[in-house]
Amino acid sequence: MVPALNMAVCWNLSNLTQSAGNFLDLNLLGILRDYTPSIINCICISNARENQVFLNFRSFSFLSEKNHFCSHNYIKDINSNFNKDFFFYLTGLIEGDGTIIVPKTERSIKGKLNYPSIQIAFDLRDFPLALIIQQKLGFGSISRTKGLNAYRLTINNYEGLIYIVKALNGKFRTVKINDFYLLIDFLNKRFSELNIIKNELDTSSFKDNSWLSGFIDSDGHFFVRLNNKKVSCGFELVQASSDHNHRSKKDIMLSLSEYFNVNLLSINKDYCKGKLQYGVRFSNIKTNFLLINYLSNYPLFSSKFQNYNDFKKVVNIINNKEHKKEEGLLKIFEITKTMNNRRNVFIWDHLKNFYNINN
């Protein structure tokens, strides 16, 4: 089920226009592998220019992949005027819930071309966030992940991949950079003019950019627990100890634990389906305010934004000692009734403040 959208903060429906007598063939749209026809409004207009798709946020022409994606001007000029906040945030999302797929062969056994892709998974509740990222980028397709309560934003056309790779280069912090390097190798080999240089891991402080907010939107969790008049309010972020290629994630989790000045947790296999996990968890008031100060500069944009606001309310109640009184405890109890999985109404006004792709 798609969460209710506040249309006041969303986007206009896009129109797919085509000349009369030139009937639409969905196979033709395969050229635009990142196209999402399910959210496009199709209209036939007799005086429209033939074979052109008009999107409110971008216009694409039905050119051949070779001519469109290999043009010298495109490769030369694609990386100007990036908004770093947008792309640090996007990198955090990808390193949390993203996958970078690089084919080992150019063609499948059946002779079909294999394409690389960058995919980002979104909880069903975060469909509006997936849409606005797609809209800002101007490419990417969104599909429901079969068997899971998730949507997937997939970027697998060369225009989009080259753009994304240039924008994200130097912003990775985790072992996922190895998959990113493979994608760079693939693109450099595919397009001889490209020559993208591999930048190293970003080792700057977490407070210096929006990477951590994207990572939290992927895998962070805010909690408020009320038990026998005892209140616990905090944050946790847990990761598998290694990725699919058995590369350890300990370094990034250790860096996070040092930033928040807490111990790195090694979570017992018995509690996580037989696999070791690393975690960062805290509930002390000083560290809570450290996180609040960071997120005031680099906000969240997923449905977790509302859980964060509830978390912040409780932190302030505790800081003002209101939780020691019955009235304060009742306030906290009311907050917990609609937090996290208990929430069934989502307001997306905060997407009005989402990053622009360019400065």
Buried (B, 14 or more C-beta within 10 A) or exposed (E): EEBEBBEEBBBEEBBBBBBEEEEEEEEEBEBBBBBBEEEBEEEBEEEBEEEBBBBEBEEBEEEEBEEBBBBEEBBEEBBEEBBEBBBBBBBBBBBBBBBBBBBEEEEEEEEEEBBBBBBBBBBBBBBBBBBBBBBBBBBBBBEBEEEEEBBBBBBBBBBBBBBBBBBBBBBBBBBBBEBBBBBBEBBBEBBEEBEBEEBEBBEEEBEEBBBBBBBBBBBBBBBBEBEEEEBEBBBBBBBBBBBEEEBEBBBBBEBBBEBBEBEBBEBEEEEBEEEEBBBBBBBEBEBBBBBBEBBEEBBBBBBBBBBBBBBBBBBBBBEEEBBEEEEBBEBBEEBBEEBBEEBEEBEBEBBEEBBEBEE
